Amino acid sequence: MRPENLALNEKIKTYLSYNPETGELTWLKSPSFSVIAGTVTKGGVDDSGYRRIRFLRNKCRVHRLACFLMLGYWPEEVDHIDMDKTNNVWSNLRIATRSQNQANRRKLKSNTSGYKGVCWHKRSQMWRAQIKHKGKVLWLGQFNEPEAAYTVYCEAVKKYFGEFGRVA
């Protein structure tokens, strides 16, 4: 969906309604013969796990449409607070920067330390804490124990990301 397409933006407002309590989109007008006005949109889940619908030959993510319909503009990023990409209830969505959105992630499956933001540095034989902020990796220090590195990481998350930061 191209945010700068004003004609398409107006059509979205004409054809779709968003219910902030349920997170569902409803067809105000029928976009095709197979869709009845007043019904909840059907769609699927894309490869990234987000709910999506097709609208005028465009694949549209429901959370992005919800924000557009509620706010009247296309935000840079939309964050799912509970990290459930299919939960599009308004209270679960918040406007974010790319960096803030990335801060609200779980520990990677490839993590071997057991702590988010902590890795083993082979050459120094120490645990290293690091955080990524605004596209740059910030080194937070090296520690003998992974718990100490994790404590420093948690403090950095609060400092740099506030409410968006997830430490586990």
C-alpha positions as CSV (number, residue, x, y, z in Angstrom):
1,M,0.0,0.0,0.0
2,R,1.5,3.3,-1.1
3,P,0.7,6.0,1.5
4,E,1.1,8.9,-1.0
5,N,-1.7,7.5,-3.2
6,L,-4.5,10.0,-2.2
7,A,-7.2,8.5,-4.4
8,L,-6.6,5.0,-2.8
9,N,-6.6,6.6,0.7
10,E,-10.1,8.0,0.0
11,K,-11.3,4.7,-1.3
12,I,-10.1,2.9,1.8
13,K,-12.2,5.3,3.9
14,T,-15.2,4.7,1.7
15,Y,-14.9,0.9,1.7
16,L,-13.6,-0.1,5.1
17,S,-14.5,0.5,8.7
18,Y,-12.4,-0.4,11.7
19,N,-13.7,-1.6,15.1
20,P,-11.1,-0.6,17.7
21,E,-12.5,-3.0,20.3
22,T,-12.3,-6.1,18.2
23,G,-9.6,-5.2,15.8
24,E,-11.7,-6.2,12.8
25,L,-12.3,-4.4,9.5
26,T,-15.8,-4.4,8.0
27,W,-16.8,-3.7,4.4
28,L,-18.9,-0.6,4.2
29,K,-19.3,-1.1,0.4
30,S,-19.0,-4.3,-1.5
31,P,-15.6,-4.3,-3.4
32,S,-16.7,-7.3,-5.6
33,F,-19.6,-9.6,-6.4
34,S,-18.4,-12.2,-3.8
35,V,-18.2,-9.8,-0.9
36,I,-21.3,-8.4,0.9
37,A,-21.3,-5.0,2.5
38,G,-21.5,-5.1,6.2
39,T,-19.5,-8.3,6.6
40,V,-16.2,-8.6,8.4
41,T,-13.2,-8.7,6.0
42,K,-11.8,-12.1,5.4
43,G,-8.1,-12.5,4.7
44,G,-5.2,-14.5,5.7
45,V,-1.9,-14.3,7.4
46,D,1.1,-13.3,5.3
47,D,4.6,-14.9,5.5
48,S,5.6,-12.6,8.3
49,G,2.6,-13.5,10.5
50,Y,0.5,-10.3,10.0
51,R,-3.2,-10.4,9.2
52,R,-3.8,-9.0,5.7
53,I,-6.6,-8.5,3.2
54,R,-6.8,-7.8,-0.5
55,F,-8.2,-4.4,-1.5
56,L,-8.3,-3.2,-5.1
57,R,-5.5,-5.6,-6.1
58,N,-3.3,-4.5,-3.1
59,K,-2.2,-6.7,-0.3
60,C,-2.9,-4.6,2.9
61,R,-1.8,-5.4,6.4
62,V,-4.8,-5.0,8.8
63,H,-2.8,-3.2,11.5
64,R,-1.6,-0.6,9.0
65,L,-5.1,0.0,7.7
66,A,-6.4,0.2,11.3
67,C,-3.9,3.0,12.1
68,F,-4.8,4.8,8.9
69,L,-8.5,4.6,9.6
70,M,-8.1,5.8,13.2
71,L,-5.5,8.5,12.7
72,G,-6.0,9.6,9.1
73,Y,-2.3,9.1,8.1
74,W,0.1,6.3,7.5
75,P,2.6,6.1,10.5
76,E,6.2,5.1,9.9
77,E,5.8,1.9,12.0
78,V,3.1,0.2,14.0
79,D,4.1,-1.8,17.0
80,H,2.0,-4.7,18.4
81,I,2.5,-4.2,22.2
82,D,1.9,-7.9,23.0
83,M,3.9,-9.0,20.0
84,D,0.9,-11.0,18.6
85,K,0.9,-9.9,15.0
86,T,-2.7,-11.0,14.6
87,N,-4.0,-9.0,17.5
88,N,-5.2,-5.7,15.9
89,V,-7.2,-4.3,18.8
90,W,-6.5,-0.6,19.0
91,S,-5.2,-0.8,22.6
92,N,-2.6,-3.3,21.4
93,L,-1.3,-1.0,18.6
94,R,1.0,2.0,19.0
95,I,2.9,4.2,16.7
96,A,6.7,3.7,16.8
97,T,9.9,4.4,15.0
98,R,11.7,1.5,13.4
99,S,14.2,1.4,16.3
100,Q,11.4,1.3,18.9
101,N,9.6,-1.4,17.0
102,Q,12.7,-3.6,16.9
103,A,13.2,-3.1,20.6
104,N,9.9,-4.8,21.3
105,R,11.2,-8.3,20.2
106,R,11.8,-11.5,21.9
107,K,15.2,-13.0,22.5
108,L,16.5,-14.6,19.2
109,K,16.2,-18.4,18.9
110,S,19.9,-18.5,18.1
111,N,20.8,-16.9,21.5
112,T,23.1,-19.2,23.4
113,S,23.6,-17.1,26.6
114,G,20.0,-17.4,27.8
115,Y,19.9,-13.6,28.1
116,K,18.8,-11.1,25.5
117,G,21.6,-8.7,24.6
118,V,24.3,-10.9,26.0
119,C,26.8,-13.0,24.0
120,W,30.1,-14.9,24.6
121,H,33.2,-13.2,23.3
122,K,35.6,-16.0,22.4
123,R,38.8,-13.9,22.2
124,S,38.4,-12.2,25.5
125,Q,36.7,-15.2,27.2
126,M,34.1,-12.9,28.7
127,W,30.4,-12.1,28.4
128,R,29.6,-9.1,26.3
129,A,26.5,-6.9,26.5
130,Q,25.4,-4.9,23.5
131,I,22.3,-3.1,22.3
132,K,21.2,-1.8,18.9
133,H,19.9,1.8,18.8
134,K,19.0,3.9,15.7
135,G,20.9,1.4,13.5
136,K,24.1,1.3,15.5
137,V,25.4,-1.4,17.8
138,L,26.4,0.1,21.2
139,W,28.8,-2.0,23.2
140,L,27.9,-1.9,26.9
141,G,30.9,-3.8,28.3
142,Q,32.4,-7.1,29.1
143,F,31.7,-9.2,32.2
144,N,32.8,-12.3,33.9
145,E,29.2,-13.5,34.5
146,P,26.3,-13.4,32.0
147,E,23.9,-12.1,34.7
148,A,26.1,-8.9,35.1
149,A,26.0,-8.3,31.4
150,Y,22.3,-8.8,31.3
151,T,21.8,-6.3,34.2
152,V,23.6,-3.6,32.2
153,Y,21.7,-4.5,29.1
154,C,18.3,-4.1,31.0
155,E,19.4,-0.7,32.2
156,A,20.3,0.3,28.6
157,V,16.9,-0.9,27.3
158,K,15.1,1.3,29.8
159,K,17.4,4.3,28.9
160,Y,17.1,4.0,25.1
161,F,13.6,2.5,24.6
162,G,11.5,3.2,27.6
163,E,8.1,1.6,27.3
164,F,9.0,0.0,24.0
165,G,11.9,-2.0,25.4
166,R,11.5,-5.7,26.0
167,V,14.2,-7.4,28.0
168,A,13.1,-11.0,27.8
